[in-house]
């Protein structure tokens, strides 16, 4: 939740842009949303599994954690694409504990650096 914003305001500002089940529908979605450099600071994209919401209060995230990576603005779009493809292609599972799973990823646009966050269940 952003400073000065209530939980209800924050959750009301989130909406589904698209969902996908195939590689083709992933690319259809990816190619039709604004690029990171077109977004205003304090804007985020979330790529989450199933119906998991990018909130600590979501049942899937209650026992989980996250890894936040600050990325230079000039590298953010490429990093976001590589992380997204790694998640969609299930290439990061070997980096998790045996009883854990990746719930999703977030990219948050900031003034100086952007932040990519990986959400895990356990």
FIKOLZA-1660 file (N, C-alpha, C; in steps of 0.1 Angstrom, whole numbers, plus 5000, padded with zeros to 4 digits):
% residues 122
   i   px   py   pz ch aa at
   1 5009 4988 5000  A  X  N
   1 5000 5000 5000  A  X CA
   1 5009 5012 5000  A  X  C
   2 5006 5021 4991  A  X  N
   2 5014 5034 4990  A  X CA
   2 5011 5043 5002  A  X  C
   3 5021 5050 5006  A  X  N
   3 5019 5060 5017  A  X CA
   3 5007 5069 5013  A  X  C
   4 4999 5072 5023  A  X  N
   4 4988 5081 5021  A  X CA
   4 4976 5075 5014  A  X  C
   5 4976 5062 5012  A  X  N
   5 4966 5055 5005  A  X CA
   5 4961 5044 5014  A  X  C
   6 4948 5043 5016  A  X  N
   6 4942 5032 5024  A  X CA
   6 4943 5019 5017  A  X  C
   7 4941 5008 5025  A  X  N
   7 4941 4995 5019  A  X CA
   7 4930 4994 5008  A  X  C
   8 4918 4999 5012  A  X  N
   8 4907 4998 5003  A  X CA
   8 4909 5006 4990  A  X  C
   9 4916 5017 4991  A  X  N
   9 4919 5025 4979  A  X CA
   9 4929 5018 4970  A  X  C
  10 4939 5012 4977  A  X  N
  10 4949 5004 4970  A  X CA
  10 4943 4992 4962  A  X  C
  11 4935 4984 4969  A  X  N
  11 4929 4973 4962  A  X CA
  11 4919 4977 4951  A  X  C
  12 4912 4988 4953  A  X  N
  12 4903 4993 4943  A  X CA
  12 4910 4998 4931  A  X  C
  13 4923 5001 4932  A  X  N
  13 4931 5006 4921  A  X CA
  13 4936 4995 4912  A  X  C
  14 4935 4982 4917  A  X  N
  14 4940 4971 4909  A  X CA
  14 4929 4965 4901  A  X  C
  15 4932 4962 4888  A  X  N
  15 4923 4955 4880  A  X CA
  15 4930 4946 4870  A  X  C
  16 4923 4936 4866  A  X  N
  16 4929 4926 4857  A  X CA
  16 4930 4932 4843  A  X  C
  17 4941 4931 4837  A  X  N
  17 4943 4936 4823  A  X CA
  17 4940 4924 4814  A  X  C
  18 4946 4913 4817  A  X  N
  18 4943 4901 4809  A  X CA
  18 4947 4889 4817  A  X  C
  19 4944 4877 4812  A  X  N
  19 4948 4864 4817  A  X CA
  19 4952 4856 4805  A  X  C
  20 4960 4845 4808  A  X  N
  20 4964 4837 4797  A  X CA
  20 4966 4823 4801  A  X  C
  21 4965 4814 4792  A  X  N
  21 4967 4799 4794  A  X CA
  21 4977 4793 4784  A  X  C
  22 4980 4801 4774  A  X  N
  22 4989 4796 4764  A  X CA
  22 5000 4806 4761  A  X  C
  23 5011 4801 4754  A  X  N
  23 5022 4810 4751  A  X CA
  23 5016 4821 4741  A  X  C
  24 5008 4818 4732  A  X  N
  24 5002 4827 4723  A  X CA
  24 4994 4838 4730  A  X  C
  25 4986 4834 4740  A  X  N
  25 4978 4844 4747  A  X CA
  25 4987 4852 4756  A  X  C
  26 4998 4847 4761  A  X  N
  26 5007 4855 4769  A  X CA
  26 5013 4866 4760  A  X  C
  27 5018 4863 4748  A  X  N
  27 5023 4873 4739  A  X CA
  27 5013 4883 4735  A  X  C
  28 5001 4878 4733  A  X  N
  28 4990 4888 4729  A  X CA
  28 4988 4898 4739  A  X  C
  29 4988 4894 4752  A  X  N
  29 4987 4903 4763  A  X CA
  29 4999 4912 4764  A  X  C
  30 5011 4906 4764  A  X  N
  30 5023 4913 4766  A  X CA
  30 5025 4924 4756  A  X  C
  31 5022 4921 4744  A  X  N
  31 5024 4930 4733  A  X CA
  31 5014 4941 4732  A  X  C
  32 5003 4941 4740  A  X  N
  32 4993 4950 4740  A  X CA
  32 4991 4958 4752  A  X  C
  33 5000 4958 4762  A  X  N
  33 5000 4966 4773  A  X CA
  33 5011 4977 4772  A  X  C
  34 5009 4988 4778  A  X  N
  34 5019 4999 4777  A  X CA
  34 5033 4994 4782  A  X  C
  35 5043 4998 4775  A  X  N
  35 5057 4995 4779  A  X CA
  35 5060 5002 4793  A  X  C
  36 5070 4996 4800  A  X  N
  36 5073 5002 4813  A  X CA
  36 5077 5017 4812  A  X  C
  37 5084 5021 4801  A  X  N
  37 5088 5035 4800  A  X CA
  37 5076 5044 4797  A  X  C
  38 5065 5039 4795  A  X  N
  38 5053 5047 4792  A  X CA
  38 5044 5049 4805  A  X  C
  39 5048 5042 4816  A  X  N
  39 5040 5042 4828  A  X CA
  39 5045 5053 4838  A  X  C
  40 5036 5059 4845  A  X  N
  40 5039 5069 4855  A  X CA
  40 5045 5063 4868  A  X  C
  41 5054 5070 4875  A  X  N
  41 5058 5065 4888  A  X CA
  41 5047 5061 4897  A  X  C
  42 5048 5051 4905  A  X  N
  42 5039 5046 4915  A  X CA
  42 5029 5037 4908  A  X  C
  43 5032 5033 4895  A  X  N
  43 5023 5023 4888  A  X CA
  43 5030 5010 4889  A  X  C
  44 5022 4999 4889  A  X  N
  44 5028 4986 4890  A  X CA
  44 5020 4976 4880  A  X  C
  45 5028 4966 4875  A  X  N
  45 5022 4955 4868  A  X CA
  45 5024 4943 4877  A  X  C
  46 5014 4934 4878  A  X  N
  46 5015 4922 4885  A  X CA
  46 5012 4910 4876  A  X  C
  47 5020 4900 4877  A  X  N
  47 5018 4888 4869  A  X CA
  47 5017 4877 4879  A  X  C
  48 5005 4873 4883  A  X  N
  48 5002 4864 4894  A  X CA
  48 4996 4851 4889  A  X  C
  49 4999 4840 4896  A  X  N
  49 4993 4827 4893  A  X CA
  49 4978 4827 4897  A  X  C
  50 4970 4820 4889  A  X  N
  50 4956 4818 4892  A  X CA
  50 4949 4830 4897  A  X  C
  51 4943 4830 4908  A  X  N
  51 4935 4841 4913  A  X CA
  51 4943 4848 4925  A  X  C
  52 4955 4845 4927  A  X  N
  52 4963 4851 4938  A  X CA
  52 4964 4866 4935  A  X  C
  53 4962 4874 4946  A  X  N
  53 4963 4889 4944  A  X CA
  53 4977 4893 4950  A  X  C
  54 4983 4903 4945  A  X  N
  54 4996 4908 4950  A  X CA
  54 4994 4915 4963  A  X  C
  55 4989 4908 4973  A  X  N
  55 4987 4914 4987  A  X CA
  55 4991 4904 4997  A  X  C
  56 4997 4909 5008  A  X  N
  56 5001 4900 5019  A  X CA
  56 4989 4894 5025  A  X  C
  57 4977 4900 5024  A  X  N
  57 4965 4895 5030  A  X CA
  57 4959 4883 5022  A  X  C
  58 4963 4881 5010  A  X  N
  58 4958 4870 5002  A  X CA
  58 4963 4857 5009  A  X  C
  59 4954 4848 5009  A  X  N
  59 4957 4835 5016  A  X CA
  59 4969 4828 5011  A  X  C
  60 4972 4829 4998  A  X  N
  60 4984 4822 4992  A  X CA
  60 4997 4829 4997  A  X  C
  61 4996 4841 5001  A  X  N
  61 5008 4849 5005  A  X CA
  61 5011 4850 5020  A  X  C
  62 5001 4845 5028  A  X  N
  62 5002 4847 5043  A  X CA
  62 5015 4841 5049  A  X  C
  63 5020 4830 5044  A  X  N
  63 5032 4823 5050  A  X CA
  63 5044 4826 5041  A  X  C
  64 5042 4834 5030  A  X  N
  64 5052 4836 5020  A  X CA
  64 5062 4847 5023  A  X  C
  65 5069 4851 5013  A  X  N
  65 5079 4861 5014  A  X CA
  65 5081 4867 5000  A  X  C
  66 5090 4876 4999  A  X  N
  66 5093 4881 4985  A  X CA
  66 5108 4885 4984  A  X  C
  67 5112 4886 4972  A  X  N
  67 5126 4890 4969  A  X CA
  67 5124 4902 4961  A  X  C
  68 5129 4914 4965  A  X  N
  68 5128 4926 4958  A  X CA
  68 5141 4930 4952  A  X  C
  69 5141 4933 4939  A  X  N
  69 5153 4937 4932  A  X CA
  69 5151 4951 4927  A  X  C
  70 5160 4960 4931  A  X  N
  70 5160 4974 4925  A  X CA
  70 5168 4973 4912  A  X  C
  71 5162 4978 4902  A  X  N
  71 5167 4978 4888  A  X CA
  71 5169 4992 4882  A  X  C
  72 5180 4995 4877  A  X  N
  72 5182 5008 4870  A  X CA
  72 5172 5009 4859  A  X  C
  73 5166 5021 4858  A  X  N
  73 5156 5024 4848  A  X CA
  73 5159 5019 4834  A  X  C
  74 5172 5021 4830  A  X  N
  74 5176 5017 4817  A  X CA
  74 5176 5002 4814  A  X  C
  75 5176 4994 4825  A  X  N
  75 5176 4980 4824  A  X CA
  75 5163 4973 4828  A  X  C
  76 5153 4981 4833  A  X  N
  76 5141 4976 4839  A  X CA
  76 5133 4968 4829  A  X  C
  77 5131 4973 4817  A  X  N
  77 5122 4966 4807  A  X CA
  77 5128 4952 4803  A  X  C
  78 5141 4952 4801  A  X  N
  78 5147 4939 4797  A  X CA
  78 5147 4929 4809  A  X  C
  79 5149 4934 4821  A  X  N
  79 5149 4926 4833  A  X CA
  79 5135 4920 4835  A  X  C
  80 5125 4929 4834  A  X  N
  80 5111 4925 4836  A  X CA
  80 5107 4914 4826  A  X  C
  81 5111 4916 4813  A  X  N
  81 5108 4906 4803  A  X CA
  81 5115 4893 4807  A  X  C
  82 5127 4893 4810  A  X  N
  82 5135 4880 4813  A  X CA
  82 5129 4873 4826  A  X  C
  83 5125 4881 4836  A  X  N
  83 5119 4875 4848  A  X CA
  83 5105 4869 4844  A  X  C
  84 5097 4877 4837  A  X  N
  84 5084 4872 4833  A  X CA
  84 5085 4859 4825  A  X  C
  85 5094 4859 4815  A  X  N
  85 5096 4847 4807  A  X CA
  85 5100 4835 4815  A  X  C
  86 5109 4838 4825  A  X  N
  86 5114 4827 4834  A  X CA
  86 5103 4821 4842  A  X  C
  87 5094 4830 4847  A  X  N
  87 5082 4826 4855  A  X CA
  87 5072 4818 4846  A  X  C
  88 5069 4824 4835  A  X  N
  88 5059 4817 4826  A  X CA
  88 5064 4804 4821  A  X  C
  89 5077 4803 4819  A  X  N
  89 5084 4791 4814  A  X CA
  89 5088 4781 4825  A  X  C
  90 5084 4785 4838  A  X  N
  90 5087 4777 4850  A  X CA
  90 5101 4773 4851  A  X  C
  91 5110 4783 4849  A  X  N
  91 5124 4781 4849  A  X CA
  91 5130 4785 4863  A  X  C
  92 5122 4790 4872  A  X  N
  92 5128 4794 4885  A  X CA
  92 5125 4784 4896  A  X  C
  93 5117 4773 4893  A  X  N
  93 5114 4764 4904  A  X CA
  93 5126 4758 4911  A  X  C
  94 5137 4755 4904  A  X  N
  94 5148 4749 4910  A  X CA
  94 5155 4758 4920  A  X  C
  95 5152 4771 4920  A  X  N
  95 5158 4781 4930  A  X CA
  95 5149 4781 4943  A  X  C
  96 5138 4775 4943  A  X  N
  96 5129 4775 4955  A  X CA
  96 5131 4762 4963  A  X  C
  97 5127 4763 4976  A  X  N
  97 5127 4751 4984  A  X CA
  97 5117 4741 4979  A  X  C
  98 5119 4729 4983  A  X  N
  98 5110 4718 4977  A  X CA
  98 5096 4720 4981  A  X  C
  99 5093 4726 4992  A  X  N
  99 5079 4728 4996  A  X CA
  99 5073 4742 4993  A  X  C
 100 5080 4749 4984  A  X  N
 100 5076 4763 4981  A  X CA
 100 5072 4764 4966  A  X  C
 101 5065 4775 4963  A  X  N
 101 5062 4778 4949  A  X CA
 101 5061 4793 4947  A  X  C
 102 5063 4797 4935  A  X  N
 102 5063 4811 4931  A  X CA
 102 5048 4815 4929  A  X  C
 103 5044 4825 4936  A  X  N
 103 5030 4830 4934  A  X CA
 103 5028 4840 4923  A  X  C
 104 5039 4847 4920  A  X  N
 104 5039 4857 4910  A  X CA
 104 5050 4867 4911  A  X  C
 105 5049 4877 4902  A  X  N
 105 5060 4888 4902  A  X CA
 105 5053 4901 4900  A  X  C
 106 5060 4911 4904  A  X  N
 106 5055 4925 4903  A  X CA
 106 5066 4934 4898  A  X  C
 107 5063 4943 4890  A  X  N
 107 5073 4954 4886  A  X CA
 107 5066 4967 4890  A  X  C
 108 5073 4975 4898  A  X  N
 108 5068 4988 4903  A  X CA
 108 5077 4999 4898  A  X  C
 109 5070 5009 4891  A  X  N
 109 5077 5020 4885  A  X CA
 109 5079 5030 4896  A  X  C
 110 5092 5035 4897  A  X  N
 110 5095 5045 4907  A  X CA
 110 5103 5056 4899  A  X  C
 111 5106 5067 4906  A  X  N
 111 5113 5078 4900  A  X CA
 111 5127 5075 4896  A  X  C
 112 5135 5069 4906  A  X  N
 112 5149 5067 4903  A  X CA
 112 5152 5053 4898  A  X  C
 113 5146 5043 4904  A  X  N
 113 5149 5029 4900  A  X CA
 113 5135 5022 4900  A  X  C
 114 5134 5011 4892  A  X  N
 114 5122 5003 4893  A  X CA
 114 5125 4991 4902  A  X  C
 115 5114 4985 4906  A  X  N
 115 5115 4974 4916  A  X CA
 115 5108 4962 4910  A  X  C
 116 5115 4951 4909  A  X  N
 116 5109 4938 4905  A  X CA
 116 5108 4929 4918  A  X  C
 117 5097 4924 4920  A  X  N
 117 5095 4916 4933  A  X CA
 117 5090 4902 4929  A  X  C
 118 5096 4892 4934  A  X  N
 118 5091 4878 4932  A  X CA
 118 5084 4874 4945  A  X  C
 119 5072 4869 4944  A  X  N
 119 5064 4865 4956  A  X CA
 119 5064 4850 4957  A  X  C
 120 5067 4845 4968  A  X  N
 120 5067 4830 4970  A  X CA
 120 5058 4826 4982  A  X  C
 121 5053 4814 4981  A  X  N
 121 5042 4809 4990  A  X CA
 121 5047 4806 5004  A  X  C
 122 5058 4800 5005  A  X  N
 122 5063 4795 5018  A  X CA
 122 5077 4801 5022  A  X  C
% end
